[in-house]
Amino acid sequence: MSGSGSGGWTPSAPSNPCDQLSFFSVITSPQPAVIGQLGVGAVLNVALQATPQTAIVVDYNGAVAGALTGTKITNLISCLQNGYDFTAEVISIVGGKCTVRVKAK
């Protein structure tokens, strides 16, 4: 027999996949002048560039550091188009290879 009572369960709002999107990526087409300013922990802005072709770019203080590629880029493009904001935190820099962690703001 079931009764009414105060259980401990509270339904939560479904989370949006964009809120949970997080992945590591290497910056492609790195711009040496910008990458040279970065250190581990630096936070870059992630933006959708529509022309000349759709790409995800990361910038630091308004200067493009390079682009992002990978298996989650399609999801990231969709999230950006739907108004979500993302950042890319520098995890490591070895020579010109800059690895970032992309996540929702």
DSSP file (Angstrom, degrees, kcal/mol; ACC not computed):
  #  RESIDUE AA STRUCTURE BP1 BP2  ACC     N-H-->O    O-->H-N    N-H-->O    O-->H-N    TCO  KAPPA ALPHA  PHI   PSI    X-CA   Y-CA   Z-CA
    1    1 A M              0   0    0      0, 0.0     2,-0.4     0, 0.0     0, 0.0   0.000 360.0 360.0 360.0 129.8    0.0    0.0    0.0
    2    2 A S        -     0   0    0      0, 0.0     2,-0.3     0, 0.0     0, 0.0  -0.767 360.0-174.6-102.6 149.2    1.4    3.3   -0.9
    3    3 A G        -     0   0    0     -2,-0.4     2,-0.4     0, 0.0     0, 0.0  -0.829  29.6 -99.4-132.5 171.3    0.7    6.5    0.9
    4    4 A S        +     0   0    0     -2,-0.3     2,-0.3     2,-0.0     0, 0.0  -0.735  57.0 132.9 -92.1 145.5    1.5   10.1    0.6
    5    5 A G        -     0   0    0     -2,-0.4     2,-1.2     2,-0.0     0, 0.0  -0.966  63.2 -77.0-172.7 175.5    4.3   11.4    2.6
    6    6 A S        -     0   0    0     -2,-0.3     2,-0.1     2,-0.0    -2,-0.0  -0.773  49.9-175.9 -96.0 101.0    7.3   13.5    2.3
    7    7 A G        -     0   0    0     -2,-1.2    -3,-0.0     2,-0.2    -2,-0.0  -0.307  35.5-114.5 -81.6 175.5    9.9   11.5    0.6
    8    8 A G  S    S+     0   0    0     -2,-0.1     2,-0.4     2,-0.0    -1,-0.1   0.454  80.9 106.2 -91.5  -0.4   13.4   12.8    0.1
    9    9 A W        -     0   0    0      2,-0.0    -2,-0.2     0, 0.0     0, 0.0  -0.671  42.4-179.2 -89.9 130.1   13.2   12.9   -3.7
   10   10 A T        -     0   0    0     -2,-0.4     2,-0.0     0, 0.0    -2,-0.0  -0.991  28.8-123.9-124.4 122.5   12.8   16.2   -5.5
   11   11 A P        -     0   0    0      0, 0.0     2,-0.3     0, 0.0    -2,-0.0  -0.370  27.2-148.7 -64.9 142.9   12.6   16.2   -9.3
   12   12 A S        -     0   0    0      1,-0.0     3,-0.1    -2,-0.0     0, 0.0  -0.802  22.6 -97.7-111.3 155.8   15.2   18.3  -11.0
   13   13 A A        -     0   0    0     -2,-0.3    -1,-0.0     1,-0.1     2,-0.0  -0.434  49.9 -99.2 -67.1 141.0   15.0   20.2  -14.2
   14   14 A P        -     0   0    0      0, 0.0     2,-0.2     0, 0.0    -1,-0.1  -0.372  40.4-121.9 -62.2 139.4   16.5   18.3  -17.1
   15   15 A S        -     0   0    0     -3,-0.1    -3,-0.0     1,-0.1     3,-0.0  -0.563  19.4-121.2 -84.1 148.7   20.0   19.5  -17.9
   16   16 A N    >>  -     0   0    0     -2,-0.2     3,-1.1     1,-0.1     4,-1.0  -0.709  14.8-130.2 -87.0 136.4   20.8   20.9  -21.3
   17   17 A P  H 3> S+     0   0    0      0, 0.0     4,-0.8     0, 0.0     3,-0.3   0.809 108.2  61.5 -56.3 -28.8   23.6   19.0  -23.1
   18   18 A C  H 34 S+     0   0    0      1,-0.2     3,-0.5     2,-0.2    86,-0.2   0.857  98.6  55.8 -66.7 -33.9   25.2   22.4  -23.8
   19   19 A D  H <4 S+     0   0    0     -3,-1.1    85,-0.3     1,-0.2    -1,-0.2   0.815 113.3  41.7 -64.8 -28.9   25.6   23.0  -20.1
   20   20 A Q  H  < S+     0   0    0     -4,-1.0     2,-0.3    -3,-0.3    -1,-0.2   0.509  82.8 121.1 -97.5  -6.7   27.5   19.7  -19.8
   21   21 A L     <  +     0   0    0     -4,-0.8    83,-0.8    -3,-0.5     2,-0.3  -0.431  31.1 148.2 -66.7 121.2   29.7   20.1  -22.9
   22   22 A S  E     +A  103   0A   0     -2,-0.3     2,-0.3    81,-0.2    81,-0.2  -0.957   9.3 147.0-154.6 132.5   33.3   19.9  -21.9
   23   23 A F  E     -A  102   0A   0     79,-1.9    79,-3.3    -2,-0.3     2,-0.3  -0.986  41.0-108.1-161.4 165.1   36.3   18.6  -23.9
   24   24 A F  E     +A  101   0A   0     -2,-0.3     2,-0.3    77,-0.2    77,-0.2  -0.777  37.6 171.0 -99.5 145.7   40.0   19.0  -24.5
   25   25 A S  E     -A  100   0A   0     75,-2.4    75,-3.1    -2,-0.3     2,-0.5  -0.990  31.4-125.7-150.5 153.6   41.3   20.3  -27.8
   26   26 A V  E     -A   99   0A   0     -2,-0.3    43,-0.5    73,-0.2     2,-0.4  -0.882  36.3-114.5 -99.1 133.3   44.6   21.4  -29.4
   27   27 A I        -     0   0    0     71,-2.8    71,-0.4    -2,-0.5     2,-0.2  -0.535  33.9-152.5 -68.5 124.3   44.5   24.9  -31.0
   28   28 A T  B    S+B   67   0A   0     39,-3.1    39,-2.7    -2,-0.4     3,-0.1  -0.626  72.4  19.9 -97.0 159.9   45.0   24.5  -34.7
   29   29 A S  S    S-     0   0    0     -2,-0.2    -1,-0.2    37,-0.2    39,-0.0   0.917  89.1-159.4  47.8  50.0   46.5   27.2  -36.9
   30   30 A P        -     0   0    0      0, 0.0    36,-0.2     0, 0.0    -1,-0.1  -0.301  13.5-134.5 -63.5 140.6   48.1   28.8  -33.8
   31   31 A Q    >>  -     0   0    0     34,-2.5     4,-2.8     1,-0.2     3,-1.2  -0.859  11.8-151.0 -95.6 109.0   49.1   32.4  -34.2
   32   32 A P  H 3> S+     0   0    0      0, 0.0     4,-2.3     0, 0.0    -1,-0.2   0.826  92.3  56.2 -52.9 -39.3   52.6   32.6  -32.6
   33   33 A A  H 34 S+     0   0    0      2,-0.2     4,-0.2     1,-0.2    32,-0.1   0.848 116.6  36.4 -63.9 -33.0   52.2   36.3  -31.5
   34   34 A V  H X4 S+     0   0    0     -3,-1.2     3,-1.7    30,-0.2     4,-0.5   0.906 115.4  51.8 -85.3 -46.4   49.1   35.4  -29.5
   35   35 A I  H >< S+     0   0    0     -4,-2.8     3,-1.4     1,-0.3    -2,-0.2   0.856 102.4  63.0 -59.0 -34.7   50.1   31.9  -28.3
   36   36 A G  T 3< S+     0   0    0     -4,-2.3    -1,-0.3    -5,-0.3    -2,-0.2   0.702  99.7  54.1 -63.6 -19.8   53.4   33.5  -27.0
   37   37 A Q  T <  S+     0   0    0     -3,-1.7    -1,-0.3    -4,-0.2    -2,-0.2   0.587  94.4  93.9 -86.9 -11.7   51.3   35.7  -24.6
   38   38 A L    <   +     0   0    0     -3,-1.4     2,-0.3    -4,-0.5    55,-0.0  -0.472  47.5 179.4 -89.2 152.9   49.6   32.7  -23.0
   39   39 A G    >   -     0   0    0     -2,-0.2     3,-2.3    53,-0.0    51,-0.3  -0.906  47.6 -68.5-137.3 167.6   50.4   30.7  -20.0
   40   40 A V  T 3  S+     0   0    0     -2,-0.3    51,-0.2     1,-0.3     3,-0.1  -0.363 123.3  27.9 -57.8 132.0   48.8   27.7  -18.3
   41   41 A G  T 3  S+     0   0    0     49,-2.4    -1,-0.3     1,-0.4    50,-0.1   0.239  83.8 139.4  97.6 -12.6   45.5   28.8  -16.8
   42   42 A A    <   -     0   0    0     -3,-2.3    48,-2.8    47,-0.1     2,-0.5  -0.392  46.3-138.8 -63.4 142.4   44.9   31.6  -19.3
   43   43 A V  E     -C   89   0A   0     46,-0.2     2,-0.3    -3,-0.1    46,-0.2  -0.922  18.0-166.7-111.2 125.1   41.3   31.8  -20.3
   44   44 A L  E     -C   88   0A   0     44,-2.8    44,-2.2    -2,-0.5     2,-0.3  -0.764  22.4-115.5-107.7 153.1   40.4   32.4  -24.0
   45   45 A N  E     -CD  87  59A   0     14,-2.5    14,-2.2    -2,-0.3     2,-0.5  -0.681  23.2-142.7 -85.7 140.6   37.0   33.3  -25.4
   46   46 A V  E     + D   0  58A   0     40,-1.7    40,-0.5    -2,-0.3     2,-0.3  -0.911  27.5 173.0-105.8 129.3   35.4   30.7  -27.8
   47   47 A A  E     - D   0  57A   0     10,-2.8    10,-2.6    -2,-0.5     2,-0.5  -0.963  33.4-120.6-139.0 153.1   33.5   32.2  -30.8
   48   48 A L  E     - D   0  56A   0     -2,-0.3     2,-0.6     8,-0.2     8,-0.2  -0.818  23.8-160.3 -92.2 125.3   31.8   31.0  -33.9
   49   49 A Q  E     - D   0  55A   0      6,-3.3     6,-2.3    -2,-0.5     4,-0.0  -0.937   7.5-174.3-107.3 122.1   33.3   32.5  -37.1
   50   50 A A        +     0   0    0     -2,-0.6    -1,-0.1     4,-0.2     4,-0.1   0.785  47.6  91.9 -89.5 -29.0   30.9   32.3  -40.0
   51   51 A T  S    S+     0   0    0      1,-0.2    -1,-0.1     2,-0.1     4,-0.1  -0.938  90.8   4.5-126.9 149.0   33.1   33.5  -42.9
   52   52 A P  S    S-     0   0    0      0, 0.0     2,-0.3     0, 0.0    -1,-0.2  -0.975 141.7 -19.8 -73.2 -20.4   34.9   32.6  -45.0
   53   53 A Q  S    S-     0   0    0     -4,-0.0     2,-0.2     2,-0.0    -2,-0.1  -0.976  83.3 -83.2-143.2 158.3   33.8   29.2  -43.6
   54   54 A T        +     0   0    0     -2,-0.3     2,-0.3    -4,-0.1    -4,-0.2  -0.410  63.2 150.9 -64.2 127.9   32.2   28.1  -40.4
   55   55 A A  E     -D   49   0A   0     -6,-2.3    -6,-3.3    -2,-0.2     2,-0.6  -0.979  46.2-120.7-152.1 158.4   34.9   27.6  -37.8
   56   56 A I  E     -DE  48  68A   0     12,-0.6    12,-2.3    -2,-0.3     2,-0.3  -0.934  35.7-173.2-103.6 120.5   35.4   27.8  -34.0
   57   57 A V  E     -DE  47  67A   0    -10,-2.6   -10,-2.8    -2,-0.6     2,-0.4  -0.822  14.9-148.0-113.2 154.0   38.0   30.3  -33.1
   58   58 A V  E     -DE  46  66A   0      8,-2.3     7,-3.3    -2,-0.3     8,-1.2  -0.967  17.8-169.0-118.3 137.8   39.6   31.2  -29.7
   59   59 A D  E     -DE  45  64A   0    -14,-2.2   -14,-2.5    -2,-0.4     2,-0.5  -0.930  15.5-154.4-129.8 154.7   40.8   34.6  -28.9
   60   60 A Y  E >  S- E   0  63A   0      3,-2.7     3,-1.8    -2,-0.3   -16,-0.1  -0.983  84.6 -16.9-127.3 117.1   42.8   36.2  -26.2
   61   61 A N  T 3  S-     0   0    0     -2,-0.5    -1,-0.1     1,-0.3     3,-0.1   0.858 130.7 -51.2  53.8  38.1   42.2   39.9  -25.4
   62   62 A G  T 3  S+     0   0    0      1,-0.2     2,-0.5   -17,-0.0    -1,-0.3   0.373 115.3 112.7  86.2  -5.1   40.5   40.3  -28.8
   63   63 A A  E <  S- E   0  60A   0     -3,-1.8    -3,-2.7   -29,-0.0     2,-0.3  -0.887  72.3-116.8-105.2 129.7   43.3   38.6  -30.9
   64   64 A V  E     - E   0  59A   0     -2,-0.5    -5,-0.3    -5,-0.2   -30,-0.2  -0.453  26.3-174.8 -67.3 124.9   42.6   35.3  -32.5
   65   65 A A  E     -     0   0A   0     -7,-3.3   -34,-2.5     1,-0.3     2,-0.3   0.721  55.6 -76.8 -90.3 -25.3   44.9   32.6  -31.1
   66   66 A G  E     - E   0  58A   0     -8,-1.2    -8,-2.3   -36,-0.2    -1,-0.3  -0.984  53.3 -67.8 157.7-161.2   43.7   29.9  -33.5
   67   67 A A  E     -BE  28  57A   0    -39,-2.7   -39,-3.1    -2,-0.3     2,-0.4  -0.790  31.3-128.6-124.2 165.0   40.9   27.5  -34.2
   68   68 A L  E     + E   0  56A   0    -12,-2.3   -12,-0.6    -2,-0.3     2,-0.3  -0.916  26.3 171.6-114.7 142.5   39.4   24.4  -32.5
   69   69 A T        +     0   0    0    -43,-0.5     2,-0.3    -2,-0.4   -43,-0.2  -0.881  19.9 100.7-136.4 171.1   38.7   21.1  -34.2
   70   70 A G  S >  S-     0   0    0     -2,-0.3     3,-1.1     1,-0.1     4,-0.3  -0.800  78.4 -58.8 139.5-178.9   37.7   17.6  -32.9
   71   71 A T  T 3  S+     0   0    0     -2,-0.3     3,-0.3     1,-0.2     4,-0.2   0.699 126.0  50.9 -72.1 -20.4   34.8   15.3  -32.6
   72   72 A K  T 3> S+     0   0    0      1,-0.2     4,-2.4     2,-0.1    -1,-0.2   0.369  79.5  97.8 -98.7   4.7   32.7   17.6  -30.4
   73   73 A I  H <> S+     0   0    0     -3,-1.1     4,-3.0     1,-0.2     5,-0.2   0.881  79.5  55.3 -63.3 -38.7   32.9   20.7  -32.7
   74   74 A T  H  > S+     0   0    0     -4,-0.3     4,-2.0    -3,-0.3    -1,-0.2   0.922 110.6  46.0 -59.8 -43.3   29.5   20.0  -34.3
   75   75 A N  H  > S+     0   0    0     -4,-0.2     4,-2.4     2,-0.2    -1,-0.2   0.913 112.5  51.3 -63.4 -42.5   27.9   20.0  -30.8
   76   76 A L  H  X S+     0   0    0     -4,-2.4     4,-2.7     2,-0.2     5,-0.2   0.908 108.2  51.2 -63.4 -43.0   29.8   23.2  -29.9
   77   77 A I  H  X S+     0   0    0     -4,-3.0     4,-2.5     1,-0.2    -1,-0.2   0.935 110.6  49.5 -59.0 -46.4   28.7   25.0  -33.0
   78   78 A S  H  X S+     0   0    0     -4,-2.0     4,-1.1    -5,-0.2    -2,-0.2   0.916 111.8  48.1 -59.7 -44.7   25.1   24.1  -32.3
   79   79 A C  H  <>S+     0   0    0     -4,-2.4     5,-2.3     1,-0.2     3,-0.4   0.916 112.0  49.0 -63.5 -44.1   25.4   25.3  -28.7
   80   80 A L  H ><5S+     0   0    0     -4,-2.7     3,-1.6     1,-0.2    -1,-0.2   0.898 109.0  53.0 -62.5 -40.5   27.1   28.6  -29.8
   81   81 A Q  H 3<5S+     0   0    0     -4,-2.5    -1,-0.2     1,-0.3    -2,-0.2   0.764 106.1  55.5 -65.7 -24.2   24.3   29.1  -32.4
   82   82 A N  T 3<5S-     0   0    0     -4,-1.1    -1,-0.3    -3,-0.4    -2,-0.2   0.211 127.4 -96.4 -95.9  14.7   21.8   28.7  -29.6
   83   83 A G  T < 5S+     0   0    0     -3,-1.6     2,-0.2     1,-0.3    -3,-0.2   0.530  75.2 141.4  91.7   6.4   23.3   31.4  -27.4
   84   84 A Y      < -     0   0    0     -5,-2.3     2,-0.4    -6,-0.1    -1,-0.3  -0.570  40.7-140.7 -81.7 147.4   25.6   29.5  -25.1
   85   85 A D        -     0   0    0     -2,-0.2    20,-2.6   -38,-0.0     2,-0.3  -0.866  18.9-172.4-108.9 142.7   29.0   30.9  -24.2
   86   86 A F  E     - F   0 104A   0    -40,-0.5   -40,-1.7    -2,-0.4     2,-0.3  -0.932   9.1-157.7-132.4 154.8   32.1   28.9  -23.8
   87   87 A T  E     -CF  45 103A   0     16,-2.6    16,-2.1    -2,-0.3     2,-0.4  -0.872  10.1-144.1-124.6 162.4   35.7   29.4  -22.6
   88   88 A A  E     -CF  44 102A   0    -44,-2.2   -44,-2.8    -2,-0.3     2,-0.5  -0.963  14.2-158.4-129.4 112.9   38.9   27.6  -23.4
   89   89 A E  E     -CF  43 101A   0     12,-2.3    12,-2.3    -2,-0.4     2,-0.3  -0.788  24.5-116.6 -94.5 131.1   41.4   27.3  -20.5
   90   90 A V  E     + F   0 100A   0    -48,-2.8   -49,-2.4    -2,-0.5    10,-0.3  -0.506  35.2 173.6 -68.7 123.6   45.0   26.7  -21.4
   91   91 A I  E     -     0   0A   0      8,-3.2     2,-0.3     1,-0.4     9,-0.2   0.786  64.9  -7.4 -98.3 -39.9   46.1   23.3  -20.0
   92   92 A S  E     - F   0  99A   0      7,-1.6     7,-2.6   -53,-0.1     2,-0.4  -0.991  49.3-159.9-157.5 151.4   49.5   23.1  -21.5
   93   93 A I  E     + F   0  98A   0     -2,-0.3     2,-0.5     5,-0.2     5,-0.2  -0.977  13.9 172.3-134.0 120.7   51.8   24.7  -24.0
   94   94 A V  E >   - F   0  97A   0      3,-2.6     3,-2.3    -2,-0.4     2,-0.4  -0.935  69.4 -49.8-129.6 107.4   54.7   22.8  -25.5
   95   95 A G  T 3  S-     0   0    0     -2,-0.5     0, 0.0     1,-0.3     0, 0.0  -0.539 123.8 -22.6  64.4-123.9   56.4   24.7  -28.3
   96   96 A G  T 3  S+     0   0    0     -2,-0.4     2,-0.7    -3,-0.1    -1,-0.3   0.406 115.1 105.2 -95.9   0.9   53.6   25.9  -30.5
   97   97 A K  E <   - F   0  94A   0     -3,-2.3    -3,-2.6   -71,-0.1     2,-0.5  -0.747  49.0-176.0 -89.2 115.3   51.2   23.1  -29.4
   98   98 A C  E     - F   0  93A   0     -2,-0.7   -71,-2.8   -71,-0.4     2,-0.4  -0.949   7.2-162.6-116.2 117.6   48.6   24.6  -27.1
   99   99 A T  E     -AF  26  92A   0     -7,-2.6    -8,-3.2    -2,-0.5    -7,-1.6  -0.845  13.0-176.5-101.4 133.8   46.0   22.3  -25.4
  100  100 A V  E     -AF  25  90A   0    -75,-3.1   -75,-2.4    -2,-0.4     2,-0.6  -0.878  26.0-132.5-127.0 158.1   42.9   23.8  -23.9
  101  101 A R  E     -AF  24  89A   0    -12,-2.3   -12,-2.3    -2,-0.3     2,-0.4  -0.965  24.9-153.8-109.2 117.1   39.8   22.6  -22.0
  102  102 A V  E     +AF  23  88A   0    -79,-3.3   -79,-1.9    -2,-0.6     2,-0.3  -0.755  26.6 153.1 -92.5 133.2   36.6   23.9  -23.5
  103  103 A K  E     -AF  22  87A   0    -16,-2.1   -16,-2.6    -2,-0.4   -81,-0.2  -0.988  46.7 -87.6-155.2 159.8   33.6   24.3  -21.2
  104  104 A A  E       F   0  86A   0    -83,-0.8   -18,-0.3    -2,-0.3   -85,-0.0  -0.370 360.0 360.0 -67.2 146.8   30.4   26.3  -20.9
  105  105 A K              0   0    0    -20,-2.6    -1,-0.1    -2,-0.1   -19,-0.1   0.488 360.0 360.0 -70.1 360.0   30.7   29.6  -19.0
